[in-house]
Each structure stands twice: as C-alpha cells, then as structure tokens.
C-alpha cells in the first residue's frame, strides 16, 4: 500500500501579536485557511479533533470539515477523533455521508473514546457507562458501514428494526479507529474491518510495533484483505532544529500545563521537552531532522499513513502556516526519498 501524509489539529486557541487569546470564531476561520494550504502543498489528509473546552475551538469537526470540503479539491477530510461514546452513531454516519457528498468522495471518519471527558456531562451521559456506551455505539456504527438495513438492540437506546439511514454514501466511507495502546482496541478495529490509527504522543514510537503486528496478525487469521495502519504524533518544522524547538516550546508548555492541572502532570521543563524531541514522539526540527524521524517511524511500525499534529497550544496562525508549508514542500519529499518511494 502507498504511504500517505496528513496533518491534524484540535483548533488550539492561539494568541494575537499582543499575547491575547483569539476568539474561537477566528481560530476556526484560521483552521479553514490552514486546511486550504495543506491541500495546496499536496498533503493527503486533513483531520480535526473534537473537544468541548475553552482552550480548543473545534467542538463540531464535521461542520468545519464540510466548509473545508467546499474550498479544497484533493485532500481527504477526517475527524481526529469523533468521540463516539457521547455522540449518536446514526447522526455521525449521516454527517460524514453528507461531507462525502460535498467533497465528492473525500470524507473519512476516525472513531475513538477520546482522552477528554467533558462531553459526557455536557450531553447528559454518565461516566460510569464509559465502556458500554462506546461498545454499543461502535456496534451500531459498524453495522451502518456494512448493511443498508440495520437491526440492533441494547441498553442505552431504543432498538432499531430494519432501519435504513440516509443519505446513503455513493461509496463506502473509510473508517479508522483511534487507538491509544490497548490490545482490545487493536482487535476491535481489525475484526470490524476498520483501519487503525495509533495515537503516539509520548515515548519512543517503536514501542507501538507490537500493536501494529497484532493488527496484521488478526487480519491474517481472518483471511481478510490488508488495511492501512496509521500513526499520529505532534511536531513542528522550521528552517533549523533550534528555531523549531524555540518557537514550538512555549506554546507546547502552555498546553501541557493546562491539561496537566487536571491530570496531575508535573510542570514541563525545557530539559524534559528536549529529551522527548531527541528520544520520543515529538517530531520537532528542520525538514531534514523531521524527515529522518518520520522515515524511521514508518519503517519501525510499517505504517501506511503518518499524521502530524501541527498545533499544540497558542502557537500563532502565521507560524502554523509556515509549519504546514515546510511539511508539505520540504519534509514529505525527503521522507519519500529516504524510503525510496515515488510521489
């Protein structure tokens, strides 16, 4: 299978030149401009993650993806991720079928539990039902992707009896499952004929090789056709390694502190940041440095898609645009050359 390169964002709230937070509306408009640039520089995928908190502007990724679909021509559009546990799987299917129509077949969806839980009380769900909600809604969504008329019964909604959901997609919508590192999630994706995207946000990426191997093993035992595996990690590109580290660190530290206050993380030091850049899952540096690190990850995991989370904290829109341009124009060709791949 070919190798694809994508970017994704949660719509991190950024600062203006006076250090003030931009409005959520302005951040969303900036995200659309960033997606247009990603399309122009030849990237394969643009993804939007769903959050419901003040430091991220994207709470309805499918709405923004529909807007992006209307102003781009080639790039695939996906969620990164859709928090299925607190959404309605039928509405998710309908929304992405609609995006597929608007984009002329470029829509994908990535399903996940989500690592944030704000959506549960917001939409009236009990966190004690966390696992069962996902399992039941995942089962419904899986049926929607393979059956025109679906029947289903469970605990958390009324039964469905030979129900058809509209609009019908003109061709199957590719479905990915975001996996944070549990074998159960790997097996669920493989057995439901869904691709797997590994969320690698810390530590050496090669440690996820057993999960990629397990996914392929399950598919082989099923005697099923291979499906692509992807991975997702944060990063930033600038002209030199030092510039990339310097202009990424402050925003990344702010994001780390905001999230860490609710999760008990210690403050991020510059030394810890540098260590993660050197040895972990931060793809930060010059085009040559980042290209070499991506190529090594692709080889270690044998993945067919690499997504760079290009935003992290209040890094300015202008800097993010430069990051996207360098990724598409400088990094991707270098990775292909290192791996002996044609464009």
N, C-alpha and C positions, 0 to 999 in steps of 0.2 A: 504494500500500500504506500501511497505517496506521503510526504511529510508536509503538514500544514502549520502555519504560524499565525497565532492570534494575539489579541490583547483584550483585557477586560478591566472593568472599573466598578466601584460601588458608588461613584459620584461623590467622592470625598469633598466636603465643603472646603474651599480654598480661600486664600486671602487676597485682598487687593494690594496695591503698592503701598498702602498705609498700614498694612497689617491687620485690616478689619475683615471679618468674615463676609464673603459674598452671600447674596441671598440664594436660597435653594433654587429659585427660578433661573437665576443667572448661571448657576452651576449646571443645571440641566441643559440650558442653551449651549453652554461651552462643551458639554459632553457630545451634543449633536455635531458640533464643529470638529471635535476630536475624531468622531467616527467617520466624518467625511474625509478627513486627512488620511485615516487608516485605509479607507477604500482607494484613495488617490495614489498612495505609495505601494499598493499591491498586496496588503496583508489579507489573509484568508478569512479571518473570523473576528467579529467584534462582540464582546459579551458584557452584559450588565447584571450586577448582583442586586439582590433585594434586601433592603434594611428599613427599619422603622425607628430611627433615632436622629438626633439633631446634627450629628457630625457627618451623615451621609444623605445626599439629596434624592437618591433613587429608591422610591418605595414601590413604584409601579413600572418595572423594567419593560414589560410588554408594550405599554403605551409609548414609551420613548423609542423602543425598537421599531414600532410602526412608523413613527416620524422619521427615523433614520432610513427605513426602507424606502421612503418616498424621495430621498435626496442622495441615495447611493445606487450603484449599478451592479457591483460584482461581489462585494464582501458578504459572507454568511453572518447571520444575526442570531444570537442566542442569549438565553439567560445564564447567569453565572453566580448564584443559582436561583431557581424558583423554590421558595420554601413551601414544599407541597403539604407539609403537615398542617399548616394553618391556612391553606387555600382550598378551593374547590377544584378537584381534578377535572371535572367536566368543563368548568369555566376556563381553566388553564388550557385545555385542549382547544376550546373554541377560540381563545385569544391567539394562540400560536397558529392555528389554521388560518385565521384572518391575516396575521403577519405574513404567512406563507403566500397568501393570495396577493397582498400588496407588494411583496418583494419578488414576485414571480419565482417562487420556489427556493428562497434563500434562508428560510426560517429553520432554526433548531431549538431544542429546549434542553436545559440541564436541570435535573431534579435533585433535590437534596433536603436534608433535615434543617440545614442552616446552623451555624455555630452561635447565632444570637437568638434570644428567645422573646424579644419584645413583641413579636407578632402574636404570641399566644394570648396574653391578656387583652391585647388590643382588639382581637377578633373573637374573644369570648371562649377560648379553649383552655382547658386545664392542663398544666404542665405534667401532671401525673399520668396523662394519656399520651405522652410524647411518642412513645414507641408504637402504640397501637394505631394512633392517628396516621402516622406515616405508612405503616404496613397496609392499612385498609385503603388509603387513598392511592398508594402506589399500585395496589392490585387493580383498582378501577382504571387508573391511567394506562396501565399495561394492557388491559382489555381494549381500551379505546384505540390503541395503536395497532391492534391486530384483528379486531372484529368490528363489523359495521353495526350489528345489533348486539347490545350487551345486556346481560342479566347479572345481577350481583346482590348479595345481602350481607350485612354486617351489623356492627354495634352502633356506629356513630352517624348513620344517616338512614333514611328510608330506603327500601330495596329498589333496585332497577329491574324492570321486566321487559326484555326485548326492546330496549330503547336505542334509537338512533340519534346521534349528536351531530348538529350542524354548526358551521358549514363543513362539508366533507372536504378534506385536503385533496388536491389534484394529484399529489403523490405522497408517499409516506414521509412524515416529519421525522428527521433523525433525532433520537432521544439519547441523551447522555445521563449518567448518574454521577454526581459529585461524591467522591469517596475520600474520607479523611484518614483512613488507615485501619479499618476493621475487616477481617476476612468475611464476615457475614454480608457486608455491603458489596464486597467484590463478587461474591457468589450470586447475590440478588441481581446485580447488573448483568452478569454473564448469562444466567438462566432465563432472564426475561428479554434476551436479545437486544440489550441496550449497551451502548459504548460506555466506557469508564473514563472519568477524568480524575486523576489523583491530585488532591489539594496538598501541595508540598510547601509549607510556609515556614519551616524551621528544620535545622539539622541537615545532614548530608542527603542529597536526593537519592543516591544509590541505595539507601536503606529501604526504599519502596520497591525494589526489584522483586522481592518475593510476592508482592501483591499483583504486579503485572504478570508474573509467572503463574500464579494461581488462576487469574482470569483466563489466560490462554489454556491452561490445563482443563478448566471446567468446559470451555468451548470445545476443546478437542474430544473430551469424553462424551459430550452431547452429539458429536459428529456434526457440529454446526459450523457455518462459514465464519472465517475470522472477521472480527470487527475492530475498528481502530481503538487504540488506547491513547489518552492524552494526559498531560500534566500541566499544572498551573502553579506559578510562583511569582512573587513580587520582584521588581527590579527597576533599574533606571540606567539610562545611557547618556553619556556626554562625550565631549571630544577627548578627554583624558580620564584616567582612573580617578585621579584626585578630584577633578571637577565633579564627576558623577557622585562620588561619595559626599563631597561637601554640600552639594545642592539638594541631595536626597535626605541627608541625615536629619536635619531639623524637623521637617515635616513628618518623617517616619517616627521620630522620637515622640512628637506630639500625639500621633495616632496611637502609638504603643502605650503611652501614659493614660490616654482617655479610656482605652479598653482595659488596660491593666488595673485601673482603680476598681473595677467590678469583678476582676478575676484573680486579684491577689498577686499580680506580677510585680517584681521589683522594678525600680526605675531603670530605663535603658541607658547604659553608659556607652561612650564612644568606643571603648575597647571591645565591649560585647558586640556592638554593631560591626566593627571591623572584623571580628572573628567570624561572624555569620557571613559576611561578604566573602571572606577568604575560604571558609570551610563548609558553609551551609547553603541555605536556599535563597539567598539574596543575590540576584543577578545584576550587580552594580559595577559599572566601569566603562571603559572605552568600547567602541564597537568590536575591536579585536578580542578584548578580555571577555566580554559578554558572549560573543560568538563561540569562543572556545568552551566556555562553561556550558552553554546550551548544547553544543555538539556532544560533549561528554555525557550530559544527562540523557540525551536521545539514545546514545549508544548503550549506556548502562541499563536503561529501562526498556529499550526497544519500543519507544512510543512513536505514534504517527501524527501527533499534534503537540505543539508547545504553545501555551498561552502565557504571556507576560502580564501580570497585574501592574499596569503602568502608573497607577495613582496610589499614594499612601500618605494620608494626612494632607495638610494645607500647602501642598506644592502648587505653585502658580500655574494657571492655564497656559501661559506662554512657555514655561519650562516643560510642561507635559506635551505640548505640541512639538517641541524640539525632540523630546524623547521618542515620540511616535515616528517622527520623520527619520531619525537615526536608526531606529529599529527596522523600519521597512526598507530604507535605502542602503543601509550600511551593514547591519547585523545579519539580516536574513540571507543576502547573497554570500556572506562569509561562511555562515553555517552550511549552506548548501555546498560550497566549495570544499569545506573541511570533510564533509561526508560523501563527497563525490556524487552529488545529486544534480540533476538538471533542473532548471527553473520550471 
